[in-house]
Amino acid sequence: MFKINDHVVYQSSGVYKIVDIRKEKDFNKNDTEYYVMEPVFNNNLTTKIPVNNKKVMMRNVITKDEALALITSMPEEETVWLNNNRERSGNFKEALKSGKTEEWARIIKTIYLHKQERNELGKTIMKSDEDAMENAEKILNQELAVALNILPEEVPAFIKERLKDTD
């Protein structure tokens, strides 16, 4: 069970802070305990989730050590490109929903490298691939930002600097 002030990754929506845990009546008039959460990086939407809900992916944000280890492992991360557009799109959607930082990093690397190849040919990538990369970057950058105590927009530069130091 999470506690008030915990930072959690919620679905593929991003990082939230649990601001309250309260009992309220549910649709069936039963007393139900809820997590009340606010997005860490845009405070315009409060979300309420039943504590006992097993259908949603929600987990603690990774630690600083886990974040640094993930960044260090990025150059060795294998790519997962599939030529079939439908299979690839489904694969990326499942990886996004998985809640696994390694999967998000793999999506980003895979699409980034494909995008570079396409750019060299004077071509662009599919919109669905671009969207998958943007979603993976958003949630990964938010999680790494919380773990490293920096802003999400500072994460790419932090990663580049960190990887430069390990060469």
TIKEKOL-738901 format. One line per 2 residues: number of its first residue (from 1); their letters; for each residue z, x, y of N, C-alpha, C, O, CB. Coordinates in steps of 0.05 Angstrom, whole numbers, plus 32768, in hexadecimal, padded with zeros to 4 digits. Glycine has a CB too. Layout:
residues N
NUM	A	Z/X/Y/Z/X/Y/Z/X/Y/Z/X/Y/Z/X/Y; ...
***
This chain:
residues 167
1	MF	8000/8011/7FE8/8000/8000/8000/8000/8012/8019/800E/8026/801A/8018/7FED/8000; 7FF1/800A/802D/7FF0/8018/8046/8007/8010/8058/8014/7FFC/8053/7FD5/8013/8054
3	KI	800C/8021/806C/8021/801C/807F/8015/8019/809B/7FFF/8021/80A0/8036/8032/807E; 8025/800E/80AD/801D/800C/80C9/8019/8028/80D3/8028/803B/80CD/8033/7FFD/80DA
5	ND	8004/802C/80E3/7FFB/8045/80EF/7FEA/8056/80DC/7FE1/806C/80E4/8012/8054/80F9; 7FE6/804E/80C3/7FD4/805C/80B1/7FB8/805A/80BB/7FB0/8045/80C6/7FD7/8052/8093
7	HV	7FA8/806F/80B7/7F8C/806E/80BD/7F7E/806A/80A2/7F83/8079/808F/7F82/8088/80CC; 7F6C/8057/80A1/7F5D/8051/8088/7F3F/804F/808D/7F37/8048/80A3/7F68/8037/807B
9	VY	7F30/8055/8078/7F14/804F/8078/7F11/8034/806C/7F1A/802F/8056/7F03/8065/8069; 7F03/8022/807A/7F00/8006/8072/7EE3/8001/806D/7ED2/8001/807F/7F0C/7FF3/8087
11	QS	7EDD/7FFB/8053/7EC1/7FF5/804B/7EAF/800C/8055/7EB7/8023/8054/7EB7/7FD9/8056; 7E98/8005/8060/7E87/8019/806D/7E87/8013/808B/7E73/8019/8098/7E6A/8019/8061
13	SG	7E9D/8007/8094/7E9F/8000/80B1/7EAA/8017/80C2/7EA4/8017/80DA/7EB1/7FE8/80B3; 7EB9/8029/80B6/7EC4/803F/80C6/7EE2/8042/80C2/7EED/8038/80AE/7EBE/803B/80E3
15	VY	7EEE/804F/80D5/7F0B/8055/80D3/7F1B/8041/80E4/7F14/803C/80FB/7F11/8072/80DD; 7F30/8037/80D8/7F41/8023/80E4/7F5E/802D/80E3/7F65/803D/80D2/7F3F/8007/80D7
17	KI	7F6E/8023/80F6/7F8A/8029/80F6/7F99/800E/80F0/7F93/7FF9/80FC/7F94/8034/8112; 7FAB/8010/80DD/7FBB/7FF8/80D7/7FD0/7FF5/80EC/7FE1/8006/80F0/7FC8/7FFA/80BA
19	VD	7FCE/7FDF/80FB/7FE0/7FDA/8112/7FF6/7FC7/810B/800A/7FC5/811A/7FD0/7FCF/812A; 7FF3/7FB8/80F5/8008/7FA5/80EE/8004/7F9D/80D1/7FEE/7F9E/80C6/8008/7F8C/8100
21	IR	801A/7F94/80C4/8018/7F88/80AA/8029/7F6F/80AC/8041/7F70/80B2/8023/7F9B/8092; 801C/7F57/80A8/802B/7F3E/80AD/8024/7F29/8098/800E/7F2A/808B/8024/7F33/80C9
23	KE	8036/7F17/8095/8032/7F00/8083/8028/7EE9/8093/8032/7EE2/80A8/804C/7EF9/8073; 8013/7EDC/8088/8008/7EC4/8094/7FFF/7EB2/807E/7FFD/7EBA/8067/7FF0/7ECB/80A7
25	KD	7FF9/7E9A/8085/7FEF/7E86/8071/7FD1/7E8C/806D/7FC2/7E90/8081/7FF4/7E69/807A; 7FC8/7E8C/8054/7FAC/7E8F/804F/7F9E/7E73/804E/7FAB/7E5F/8056/7FA7/7E9E/8034
27	FN	7F85/7E72/8046/7F76/7E59/8046/7F83/7E44/8034/7F80/7E2C/8038/7F5A/7E5E/803D; 7F91/7E4D/801F/7F9E/7E3B/800C/7FBB/7E35/8014/7FCA/7E2A/8004/7F9D/7E46/7FF0
29	KN	7FC3/7E3D/802C/7FDE/7E38/8037/7FF3/7E49/8028/800B/7E43/8029/7FE5/7E1B/8035; 7FEB/7E5E/801A/7FFD/7E71/800D/8005/7E87/8021/7FF4/7E8F/8031/7FF1/7E7D/7FF3
31	DT	801D/7E91/801F/8025/7EA8/802F/8017/7EC1/8024/8018/7EC7/800C/8044/7EAC/802E; 8008/7ECE/8035/7FF9/7EE6/802D/7FFF/7EFC/8041/8000/7EF8/8059/7FDB/7EE0/802C
33	EY	8002/7F14/8036/8007/7F2B/8048/7FEC/7F38/804F/7FDA/7F3B/803F/8019/7F41/8039; 7FE9/7F3E/8069/7FD0/7F49/8074/7FD4/7F63/8082/7FE9/7F68/808E/7FC3/7F34/8087
35	YV	7FC0/7F75/807F/7FBE/7F8D/8090/7FAF/7F84/80A9/7F9A/7F77/80A8/7FAF/7FA5/8082; 7FBA/7F8A/80C1/7FAC/7F85/80DA/7FA2/7FA1/80E3/7FB2/7FB3/80E7/7FBE/7F77/80F0
37	ME	7F88/7FA4/80E7/7F7C/7FBE/80EC/7F6A/7FBD/8105/7F5E/7FA9/810B/7F6C/7FC8/80D4; 7F6A/7FD4/8113/7F58/7FD7/812A/7F47/7FF0/8125/7F51/8004/811B/7F68/7FDA/8144
39	PV	7F2E/7FEE/812D/7F1D/8006/812B/7F28/801D/813C/7F31/8017/8153/7EFF/8000/8133; 7F27/8035/8133/7F32/804B/8142/7F20/8053/8159/7F2A/805B/816E/7F36/8063/812F
41	FN	7F06/8050/8156/7EF4/805A/816A/7EE6/8045/817B/7ED5/804C/818C/7EE0/806B/815E; 7EEC/802C/8177/7EE2/8017/8189/7EF5/7FFF/8186/7EF4/7FF1/8172/7EC4/800F/8183
43	NN	7F05/7FFB/819A/7F1B/7FE7/8197/7F13/7FCB/819E/7F22/7FBD/81AD/7F32/7FF0/81A9; 7EFD/7FC2/8195/7EF4/7FA7/819C/7EF7/7F93/8185/7EEF/7F7C/8189/7ED8/7FA7/81A6
45	LT	7F01/7F9B/816F/7F02/7F88/8158/7F1A/7F8E/8146/7F1D/7FA3/813B/7EE8/7F8B/8148; 7F2B/7F7A/8144/7F42/7F7C/8132/7F3A/7F6E/8118/7F2E/7F59/8118/7F5C/7F6F/813E
47	TK	7F41/7F7B/8102/7F3A/7F71/80E7/7F54/7F6B/80D8/7F67/7F7A/80DA/7F28/7F84/80D8; 7F54/7F56/80C9/7F6B/7F4E/80B9/7F62/7F4C/809C/7F4F/7F3D/8096/7F78/7F33/80C3
49	IP	7F6F/7F5B/808A/7F68/7F5C/806E/7F81/7F57/805D/7F96/7F63/8062/7F5B/7F78/8067; 7F7F/7F45/8049/7F96/7F41/8037/7F9D/7F5B/8029/7F8C/7F6A/8020/7F8F/7F2C/8022
51	VN	7FB7/7F61/8028/7FC1/7F79/801C/7FB8/7F7B/7FFF/7FB2/7F91/7FF5/7FE0/7F7A/801D; 7FB7/7F65/7FF1/7FB1/7F65/7FD4/7F93/7F62/7FCE/7F8B/7F5D/7FB7/7FC0/7F4F/7FC6
53	NK	7F82/7F65/7FE3/7F65/7F62/7FDF/7F5A/7F7A/7FD0/7F5B/7F90/7FDB/7F57/7F5E/7FFA; 7F4F/7F76/7FB9/7F44/7F8B/7FA8/7F26/7F8E/7FAC/7F19/7FA0/7FA1/7F4B/7F87/7F8B
55	KV	7F1A/7F7B/7FBB/7EFD/7F7B/7FBD/7EF2/7F8E/7FD3/7EDB/7F94/7FD3/7EF4/7F5F/7FC3; 7F03/7F96/7FE5/7EFA/7FA7/7FFB/7F03/7FC4/7FF5/7F18/7FC9/7FEA/7F06/7F9D/8016
57	MM	7EF1/7FD6/7FFD/7EF8/7FF3/7FFB/7F08/7FFB/8014/7EFE/7FF8/802A/7EDE/8004/7FF8; 7F20/8004/800F/7F31/800D/8024/7F41/8024/8019/7F4E/8021/8004/7F43/7FF6/8030
59	RN	7F41/803B/8027/7F50/8052/801E/7F5A/8062/8036/7F50/805F/804C/7F3F/8063/800B; 7F6D/8074/8031/7F77/8085/8046/7F61/8098/804F/7F50/80A0/803F/7F90/8095/803C
61	VI	7F62/80A0/8068/7F50/80B5/8073/7F57/80CF/8065/7F6F/80D4/805E/7F53/80B7/8092; 7F43/80DF/8060/7F48/80F9/8053/7F59/810B/8065/7F5B/8107/807D/7F2E/8107/804C
63	TK	7F66/811F/8059/7F77/8132/8067/7F65/8147/8075/7F4D/8149/8070/7F8B/813F/8054; 7F72/8156/8086/7F64/816C/8094/7F59/8180/8080/7F42/8189/8082/7F76/817A/80A8
65	DE	7F69/8187/806C/7F60/819A/8057/7F49/818F/8047/7F36/819E/8041/7F77/81A1/8044; 7F4A/8175/8041/7F33/8169/8033/7F1A/8168/8044/7F04/816C/803A/7F3A/814C/802A
67	AL	7F1E/8163/805E/7F07/8163/8070/7EFA/817F/8072/7EE1/8181/8071/7F10/815A/808C; 7F0B/8193/8074/7F00/81AF/8076/7EF2/81B7/805C/7EDE/81C4/805C/7F17/81C3/807C
69	AL	7EFE/81AF/8045/7EF1/81B4/802B/7ED6/81A6/8029/7EC3/81B2/801E/7F04/81AC/8014; 7ED5/818D/8032/7EBB/817E/8031/7EA6/818D/8042/7E90/8191/8039/7EBF/8162/803C
71	IT	7EAE/8195/805A/7E9B/81A3/806B/7E91/81BC/805E/7E79/81C2/805F/7EA8/81A9/8087; 7EA3/81CC/8052/7E9C/81E5/8045/7E89/81E0/802E/7E77/81F1/8029/7EB5/81F3/803B
73	SM	7E8C/81C9/8020/7E7B/81C4/8009/7E5F/81B8/8010/7E4E/81B6/7FFF/7E89/81B1/7FF6; 7E5B/81B1/8029/7E42/81A4/8031/7E29/81B4/802B/7E15/81A8/8021/7E43/819E/804E
75	PE	7E28/81CE/802F/7E0F/81DC/8028/7E08/81DB/800B/7DF0/81DC/8004/7E12/81F9/8031; 7E1B/81D9/7FF9/7E16/81D8/7FDC/7E10/81BB/7FD3/7E08/81B7/7FBC/7E2D/81E4/7FCD
77	EE	7E15/81A8/7FE3/7E12/818C/7FDC/7DF5/8186/7FD3/7DE2/818D/7FE1/7E1A/8179/7FF3; 7DF1/817A/7FBB/7DD7/8174/7FB2/7DCC/815B/7FC0/7DDB/8149/7FC8/7DD7/816F/7F93
79	TV	7DB2/815B/7FC4/7DA5/8143/7FD0/7D9E/812F/7FBB/7D9C/8135/7FA3/7D8C/814C/7FE1; 7D99/8116/7FC4/7D94/8100/7FB1/7D7C/80F0/7FB8/7D7C/80D7/7FB7/7DAD/80EE/7FB0
81	WL	7D66/80FD/7FC0/7D4E/80EF/7FC8/7D41/80E1/7FB1/7D3C/80EE/7F9C/7D3B/8102/7FD6; 7D3A/80C8/7FB4/7D2A/80B9/7FA0/7D11/80B0/7FAE/7D12/80A6/7FC4/7D3A/80A0/7F95
83	NN	7CFA/80B3/7FA1/7CE1/80AC/7FAE/7CDD/808E/7FB0/7CCF/8085/7FC2/7CCA/80B8/7F9E; 7CE8/807F/7F9E/7CE6/8062/7F9E/7CF7/8057/7FB5/7D10/805A/7FB5/7CEE/8055/7F83
85	NR	7CEB/804B/7FC9/7CF9/8042/7FE1/7D0F/802E/7FDB/7D25/8031/7FE6/7CE6/8035/7FF4; 7D0A/801C/7FC9/7D1E/8007/7FC2/7D36/8014/7FB4/7D4D/800E/7FBA/7D12/7FF1/7FB1
87	ER	7D31/8025/7FA1/7D46/8033/7F92/7D57/8044/7FA5/7D6F/8045/7FA4/7D3B/8044/7F7B; 7D48/8053/7FB6/7D56/8065/7FC9/7D68/8055/7FDC/7D7F/805D/7FE0/7D41/8075/7FD9
89	SG	7D5D/803F/7FE7/7D6D/802F/7FF9/7D86/8024/7FEB/7D9C/8024/7FF6/7D5C/8017/8003; 7D83/801A/7FD2/7D9A/8010/7FC3/7DAE/8026/7FBD/7DC6/8022/7FBE/7D90/8004/7FA9
91	NF	7DA4/803E/7FB7/7DB5/8055/7FB1/7DC6/805C/7FCA/7DDE/8061/7FC9/7DA4/806D/7FA8; 7DB9/805C/7FE1/7DC7/8062/7FFA/7DDB/804D/8001/7DF1/8053/800A/7DB3/8065/8011
93	KE	7DD4/8034/7FFD/7DE7/801E/8003/7E00/8020/7FF1/7E16/801D/7FFA/7DDA/8002/7FFE; 7DFC/8026/7FD7/7E13/8029/7FC5/7E24/8041/7FCD/7E3C/8040/7FCC/7E09/802D/7FA8
95	AL	7E17/8057/7FD5/7E26/806F/7FDE/7E36/8069/7FF7/7E4D/8072/7FFA/7E13/8086/7FE3; 7E2B/8059/8009/7E39/8052/8021/7E52/8041/801B/7E67/8045/8026/7E27/8043/8035
97	KS	7E4F/802E/8008/7E64/801C/8000/7E7A/802A/7FF0/7E90/8020/7FEE/7E59/8005/7FF1; 7E73/8041/7FE4/7E85/804F/7FD2/7E9F/8058/7FDF/7EB4/8059/7FD2/7E78/8067/7FC6
99	GK	7E9E/805D/7FF9/7EB5/8067/8007/7EBB/8085/8003/7ED0/808F/800A/7ECE/8057/7FFF; 7EA8/8093/7FF7/7EAB/80AF/7FF0/7E9E/80C1/8005/7E86/80BF/800A/7EA0/80B5/7FD4
101	TE	7EAE/80D2/8011/7EA3/80E4/8026/7E8D/80F5/801B/7E7A/80FB/802A/7EBA/80F5/8032; 7E8F/80FE/8002/7E7B/810F/7FF7/7E60/8101/7FF5/7E4B/810C/7FFA/7E83/8119/7FDB
103	EW	7E61/80E7/7FEF/7E49/80D7/7FED/7E3C/80D4/8009/7E24/80D5/800C/7E4F/80BB/7FE1; 7E4D/80D0/801D/7E42/80CD/8038/7E35/80E7/8041/7E1F/80E7/804D/7E58/80C5/804C
105	AR	7E42/80FE/803B/7E36/8118/8042/7E1C/811C/8033/7E09/8127/803F/7E4A/812F/803B; 7E1B/8114/801A/7E02/8117/800A/7DEB/8106/8016/7DD5/810F/8018/7E07/810E/7FED
107	II	7DF1/80ED/801F/7DDD/80DD/802C/7DD2/80EB/8045/7DBA/80ED/8049/7DE8/80C1/8033; 7DE4/80F4/8055/7DDD/8101/806F/7DCB/8119/8069/7DB6/811C/8075/7DF5/8109/807F
109	KT	7DD3/812A/8057/7DC4/8142/8051/7DA9/813B/8045/7D94/8146/804D/7DD3/8154/803D; 7DA8/8128/8033/7D8F/8120/8026/7D7B/8116/803B/7D64/811F/803B/7D94/810B/8011
111	IY	7D84/8104/804B/7D71/80F8/805F/7D6A/810C/8075/7D53/810C/807E/7D7D/80DE/806B; 7D7D/811C/807D/7D78/8130/8091/7D62/8143/8088/7D4F/8149/8097/7D92/8140/8098
113	LH	7D64/814D/806F/7D4F/815F/8065/7D34/8151/8062/7D20/815D/8068/7D58/816B/804A; 7D35/8138/8059/7D1C/8129/8057/7D0F/8125/8073/7CF7/8127/8076/7D21/810E/8049
115	KQ	7D20/811F/8086/7D17/811B/80A1/7D0A/8134/80AC/7CF5/8133/80BA/7D2E/8112/80B4; 7D16/814B/80A6/7D0A/8165/80AF/7CEE/8169/80A3/7CDB/8171/80B1/7D1C/817C/80A8
117	ER	7CEC/8163/8089/7CD2/8165/807C/7CBD/8153/8088/7CA7/815B/808D/7CD5/815F/805E; 7CC5/813A/808E/7CB2/8127/809A/7CAA/8130/80B6/7C93/812D/80BE/7CBF/810B/809A
119	NE	7CBE/813A/80C5/7CB8/8143/80E1/7CA3/815A/80E1/7C92/815B/80F2/7CD2/814C/80EF; 7CA6/816C/80CD/7C92/8182/80CB/7C76/8178/80C6/7C62/8185/80CD/7C9B/8195/80B5
121	LG	7C74/8160/80B9/7C5A/8154/80B4/7C52/8141/80CA/7C3D/8135/80C9/7C5B/8145/8099; 7C62/8140/80DF/7C5C/812E/80F5/7C61/8111/80EF/7C55/80FF/80FB/7C3F/8131/80FE
123	KT	7C73/810C/80DB/7C78/80F0/80D3/7C96/80EA/80D7/7CA6/80FC/80DB/7C70/80EC/80B5; 7C9C/80D0/80D5/7CB8/80C7/80D8/7CC2/80BE/80BC/7CB3/80BC/80A9/7CBA/80B1/80ED
125	IM	7CDC/80B8/80BB/7CE7/80AE/80A3/7CEA/808F/80A5/7CE7/8084/80BB/7D03/80BA/809D; 7CEE/8083/808F/7CF1/8065/808E/7D0A/805D/809E/7D1E/806B/809F/7CF2/805B/8071
127	KS	7D08/8046/80AA/7D1F/803B/80BA/7D38/8038/80A8/7D4E/803D/80B2/7D17/8020/80C6; 7D35/802F/8090/7D4C/802B/807E/7D5A/8046/8078/7D72/8047/8076/7D43/801E/8063
129	DE	7D4A/805C/8076/7D56/8076/8072/7D65/807F/808C/7D7B/808A/808A/7D41/808B/806B; 7D59/807B/80A2/7D65/8082/80BC/7D7F/8072/80BF/7D94/807E/80C8/7D52/807C/80D4
131	DA	7D7F/8058/80B9/7D97/8048/80BB/7DAD/8052/80A8/7DC5/8053/80B0/7D90/802B/80B5; 7DA6/8059/8090/7DBA/8063/807C/7DC6/807C/8087/7DDE/8080/8084/7DAC/8067/8060
133	ME	7DB6/808E/8092/7DC1/80A7/809C/7DD3/80A2/80B4/7DE9/80AE/80B6/7DAA/80BA/80A4; 7DCB/8090/80C6/7DDC/808A/80DD/7DF7/807E/80D4/7E0C/8084/80E0/7DCE/8077/80F0
135	NA	7DF6/806C/80C1/7E0F/805F/80B7/7E21/8074/80AA/7E39/8075/80AF/7E09/8049/80A3; 7E16/8085/8099/7E26/809A/808C/7E31/80AD/80A1/7E49/80B5/809E/7E14/80AA/8078
137	EK	7E21/80B5/80B5/7E2C/80C7/80CA/7E42/80BA/80D9/7E56/80C7/80DF/7E15/80CF/80DD; 7E3F/80A0/80DF/7E54/8092/80EF/7E6F/8093/80E1/7E83/809A/80EC/7E4B/8076/80F5
139	IL	7E6F/808A/80C8/7E89/8088/80BA/7E93/80A3/80B2/7EAC/80A8/80B3/7E86/8077/80A1; 7E82/80B6/80AB/7E8C/80D1/80A4/7E97/80DF/80BD/7EAC/80EB/80BC/7E75/80E2/8097
141	NQ	7E88/80DD/80D3/7E92/80E9/80EC/7EAC/80DD/80F5/7EBE/80EB/80FF/7E7D/80E6/8102; 7EAF/80C3/80F2/7EC9/80B6/80F9/7EE0/80C1/80E8/7EF5/80C8/80F2/7EC7/8098/80F7
143	EL	7EDB/80C2/80CE/7EF0/80CB/80BC/7EF7/80E9/80C1/7F0E/80F0/80C2/7EE8/80C7/809F; 7EE2/80F9/80C4/7EE8/8116/80C9/7EF6/8119/80E4/7F07/812B/80E7/7ECD/8126/80C8
145	AV	7EEE/8109/80F7/7EFB/810B/8112/7F19/8105/8110/7F29/8114/811B/7EEE/80F7/8125; 7F21/80F1/8101/7F3D/80EA/80FE/7F4B/8101/80EE/7F61/810A/80F6/7F41/80CF/80EF
147	AL	7F3F/810A/80D9/7F4B/811F/80C9/7F4E/8139/80D8/7F62/8148/80D4/7F3A/8124/80B0; 7F3B/813F/80EA/7F3B/8159/80F8/7F46/8156/8115/7F48/816A/8123/7F1F/8164/80FA
149	NI	7F4E/813E/811C/7F59/8138/8137/7F46/8140/814D/7F4D/814D/8160/7F73/8147/813A; 7F2D/8137/814A/7F18/813B/815E/7F0A/8121/8162/7F0F/810D/8154/7F04/8152/8157
151	LP	7EF7/811F/8175/7EE7/8107/8179/7ECF/8107/8166/7EC5/811C/815E/7EDD/8105/8196; 7EC6/80EF/815E/7EAF/80EE/814C/7E96/80FD/8156/7E88/8109/8146/7EA7/80D1/8147
153	EE	7E91/80FC/8170/7E7A/810A/817B/7E7D/8128/817A/7E69/8137/817D/7E75/8101/8197; 7E95/8132/8175/7E9A/814F/8173/7E96/8159/8156/7E95/8171/8152/7EB6/8156/817C
155	VP	7E94/8147/8143/7E93/814F/8127/7E7A/815F/8120/7E7D/8174/8113/7E94/8136/8116; 7E62/8157/8128/7E4B/8168/8120/7E4D/8185/812A/7E46/8197/811B/7E31/815B/812C
157	AF	7E56/8189/8142/7E59/81A4/814C/7E6F/81B3/813D/7E6C/81CB/8137/7E60/81A4/816A; 7E84/81A5/8136/7E9A/81B1/8126/7E8F/81BA/810B/7E95/81D0/8102/7EB1/819D/8122
159	IK	7E7F/81A9/80FE/7E74/81B0/80E4/7E61/81C8/80E6/7E63/81DB/80D6/7E64/8198/80D8; 7E50/81C8/80FA/7E3D/81DF/80FE/7E4D/81F9/8102/7E46/820D/80F6/7E2A/81DA/8116
161	ER	7E61/81F8/8113/7E71/8210/8118/7E80/8219/80FF/7E81/8231/80F9/7E85/820A/812F; 7E8B/8206/80F1/7E9A/820C/80D8/7E88/8219/80C3/7E90/822C/80B6/7EA8/81F3/80CD
163	LK	7E70/820E/80C0/7E5D/8219/80AC/7E52/8234/80B5/7E4C/8245/80A4/7E47/8205/80A8; 7E4F/8237/80CF/7E45/8251/80D9/7E5A/8267/80D2/7E52/827D/80CC/7E41/8250/80F8
165	DT	7E74/8260/80D4/7E89/8273/80CF/7E8B/827A/80B1/7E96/828F/80AA/7EA4/8268/80D8; 7E80/8269/809F/7E82/826F/8083/7E6A/827D/8078/7E69/8284/8060/7E86/8255/8074
167	D	7E56/8283/8089/7E3D/8291/807F/7E44/82AE/8079/7E32/82BD/8071/7E27/8290/8094
***
